[in-house]
Amino acid sequence: MTFTERLSLYIQLTRLNRPIGILLLLWPTLWGVWIASGGHPAFRVIFIFTLGTLLMRSAGCVINDYADRHIDKHVARTKNRPLTSGKVSERETLWLAAGLAFAALLLILPLNKLTFVLSIPAVLLAASYPFTKRFFAIPQAYLGIAFGFGIPMAFAATLGSVPPVAWVLLLANVFWCIAYDTEYAMVDRDDDVKLDIHSSALWFGKHDVFAVMACYEIALVLLAVIGLMADLGVAYYLGLMAAEGIALYHYSLIKNRNRDDCFKAFLHNNWFGAAVFLGLVVDYGLR
């Protein structure tokens, strides 16, 4: 196998060819970076957390494929993935995940001790999430914590402490994650039933659409509370209003539970995260 062919397999394994996951992980991290710094983050912090997000999301995808290697072969959408198809070995997969996680760890060494300490549960959360689908009724909530742990780390890197606003922001991210990943789970509902995998779409059952919209609203209420805690202004709340409009658009997509439309709604969550971030940037920029 040529180097180019091997690289192509690694790109597929880490989902670098599907950047939506990176963006869904990056937006809440950047929310934390901006609020922690009062809208004036150090370039070093932005660089470290952006690259760290890319590395950890890639490592998480590799671990996910390893955890699901015996399941993916029974699903048409995943049976041709590099590991499942045998193009990449299990040992190679584990070495790749370890290498990516180690690279992310090296990135935060220039930061303070608290950030390093918080990186330990961050790695454990990312590595263990794929296995929660076997026993946890709503693995999407666990994913929300894993995807949002860059928030307390951002505060720790900037302030040397993790104030209450950071944990409220993490909680907001958990509800947002449940919303968008339930949309994704609605696409895979039939396969999950067949393979006895837990998901929020199955747990919510016929109330799945209501639950998704409720999670969006709870996330937005928590984000509004954060606005009060951080003394944010009108531009931030306009960003939240834009995010609310995006959430309502998602309702129009998922209300009939069409698989393609549910997947479209999932992908569109990039704009929800971007709207909140833009509101933060503009609000701080106007001060």
N, C-alpha and C positions, 0 to 999 in steps of 0.2 A: 504494500500500500504506500502510495506516495505521501510526502509531507502535506501537500495541498488537500489530498483526500482525508488524511487524518485530521487536519485542522478543521475541515468541513464537518466532520463527525463531532468534534469537540464543540463547535459553534452550535450544532443542533442539541447536543447534550446539555449545554449551559443556557440554552434558549436565547443566545445573543441575537439570533435571527428573529426573535419575537420580543421586542423591547417593552411591551406593555407592562410586564411584571416589574421591570426596573423602575419605570415611571411611578407605578402604584406604591412602590417602596420608597422612592426618592421624594415624592411630594411631602408626605408627613415629616420626613427627616428635615427637609428644607424649612417647613413651617417652624419646627423646633429651633433650627439654626437662626432663623430671622428673629423670632420672638426672644430667644435667649440673649441675642446681641443687641436688642433694641433697634433692629433694622440696619445695623452696621457690622455684619460679620467679617471676620478676618478671612482673606483669600485662602490662607492655609487651611482653615477649618472647612470652608466650602469644598476645596479640592479633596481633602481627606475623606469627608463624609460622602461626597459624590462618587469617588472612586471606590470607597469602601462599600457603598450600596451596591454598585455593579458587581463587585467581587463576591459579596455575601449572597446576593440573589442568585448569582451563577452557581455558587457552591450549593445553595439550597435546592436548585433544580437538579443538580447531579445527584444529591442525596435522595431526592424525591424519586428519581428514576431507579435508583438502587433499591429503595424500600418497596417500590411497586413493580419490580422486575418480573415477579411471578403473576402479577395481576394484569399488567399492560399487554401481555401476549394474548389475552382473551378479548381485548377491545380493539375494534377495527381502527379507531383513530390513533392508537398508541402502539400497535403491534410492530410497527416498522421503526420505532425509535432505536438509536444506535445500540443501546445495551440490550434491549429486548430481542433485537434481531441478531445479536451475536457479533456485531461489527466492532464492538468495544467490550473488553472483558470486565468482569466484576472488580478484579484487583485494580485495573487501570482506572476504573470509575472512582474507586475509593481514594486512590492516590491523587486524582484530579481534584476531588472535593477537598481533600486535606491541604493540597497546595494552594487552592484558592482561599481557604479559610486562614491559612498561615500568612499569605500575602496581605489579607485584610488586617490581621493582627499586627503585622509589621508597620502598617500605615499609622496606627494609633500610638505607637511607641513615643513619638515626639510630644504627645499630649500628656495631661496630668494623670496621676495615679487613679483617681476615681473613675475616669473614663476607661482606663484599662480594666479596672475591677468590674465595671458594668459590661465590658465586652465579653466576659466569661458567660453570664447568663444569656447574652445575645446570641452567642455561638450555639449554646446548648438548645435554645429555643428553635433556632433555624434547623439544627440537625435532627431534633426530635419531632418537629411538626409532621413530617410525612407519615409517621407511625401512629399519630393520634386518630387517623381515619379508621383504625381498626376497633377502637373502643370508646371514643369520645363522641357524644351525640352531635355536638356543634364544633367540629374541628376548625371552622372558620373563625371562631372566637380566639382560639389558640394562635391561629395564623395572624390575627390582628395584633396580638401582643408581640409576636415575632417580627412582623412587618413594622411595628411602631417603636421597637426598642431603640432605634436610632434617636428618638426624641429625648429620653432622659440622658443618653450619651452626649447629645448636642449641648444640652444645658450644662452637663458636667464639664465638658471641654471648654465651654465659654465662661461659666461662672464659678466652677469648682464645687458646685452643689447642685442638687436637683430640687427646685422649689415645687410647691403644690400645683402650679399651673402646668408643669411638665407632665404630671400624672393625669391631670384632667385632659390634656391634649392626647396623651396615649389612649385614654378611655374613648375619646371621640374617634380616634383612628380604629379602635376595635369595632365600634358600631358601623363605621363606614366600610370596614373590611367585610363584616358579616353581610352587609347589603350587597356589595359588588361580587363577593365570592359565592353568595347564594344564587345570584344571577348566573354565574358560571356553573354552579352545581345543578341548576335547572336544566342545563344542556345535557349533563351526564346522568340525569336521574335514572333512566332505565338501566344503564350499565352498572350504576352503583347498587341498585336493587339486586341485580343478577349476581354481582360479585360480593354482596354482603358488606359494602363499605358505607360508613356513616357519612352523612352530610347534612347541612342545615336545611337544604331543600326537602330532604326526606323527613327530617324532624318536624319542620313547620307544616308539612303535608299540604292540605288544601288551602291553608292560610299563608302559603309562601309569599304571594305577592304583597299581601298586607304586611307581613313581617319585614320584607325588604324595604318597603316605604317607611315603616315605623323606625327601622334602623337608620335610614337616611335622616329622618326628622330628629331622632335623638342625637345623632352625630352633629347636626347643625345647631341644635339647642346648646350642646356642650361647647361647640365652637363659638357661639355667641357669648356664653359665660366666660370663655377664655378672653374674648374681646374686652369684657368688663374687668377681668383680673389683670390684664396687661395694658389697660387704659388705651385701647385702640379706638380709632376714629371712624368717620363715615365711610371712607374708601374701603375699609376692611369689611364693613357690614354690607356694602354694595357687592363685594366679592361673594359674601355668603348668600345674598339674594340671587346672584348669578348661579351659584351652586344649587340653590333650591330649584331654579328653573331647569337646570340639567337633570336633577332628580325627578322632576315631574315628567320630563321627556322620557326618562327611563321607564316610568310607569306606563307610558303609551306603548312602549316596546314590549314589556314583559306581561302585560295584563292578560294576553291570550295564551301565554306560555309557549309560544312558538320558539323552537330551539334556536333558529338562526337569529331571531330578534333578541332573544335573551343573551346570546353571545355578543351581539352588536352592543347591547346595553353595557355588558361587562367591559368591553373594549373602550367604550365611550367615557368610562370613569376617569380616564386620564384628564378630561376636561373639568371634571368636578374638582380634582386635586389642584389643577392649574388655576382655577378660578379663585380658590381660597388663597393660594400663594400669591397671585397677582394682586389681590386685595391687600395682602400684607405688605408687599413691596411698595405699592402706590401709597398706602397709608403712611408708612415710615418715610417714604421719599418726600412727602408733602410737608414734613415737620421742619 
